[in-house]
Amino acid sequence: MHTITVKDRMGHLQTQLAAPPFSAEHEAKARKVADLLREHDLWDEREFVTLEIEGETYVVVDVGMRMLTPRELFTAQGFPTDYVIEGVWHENGYDWTFKAFSKDVQISCVGNSVCPQVAKALAEANTQHLIKREAAA
């Protein structure tokens, strides 16, 4: 994934265990899951993808997808957890009002951002000559 788009196009994979008994009607879907994971070198030659949880063996018959939230995207980009991305405060005379950003605006902000650590490194790398002049003066 080279960019993060405003529209829900890429997603984080997660599985959900709702464990009805595994039967013949689940076999075709379970094979598709195993084939998908094999395609990406994430599963071996066994017929079904299985999980062992507290002594019970489960067969994975479906893989669900969800989009990362704007907060998860900002965290992955390196922003601190208290960094405000949900909206902006406006002063109206003596009164303050909060204007919330929509989800697509928040995502476009993270897509156009530079994480704080990289911004700091770039600024430091590009201002070394200024620091040296101050020290010499």
Disulfide bonds with the S-S distance in Angstrom:
none
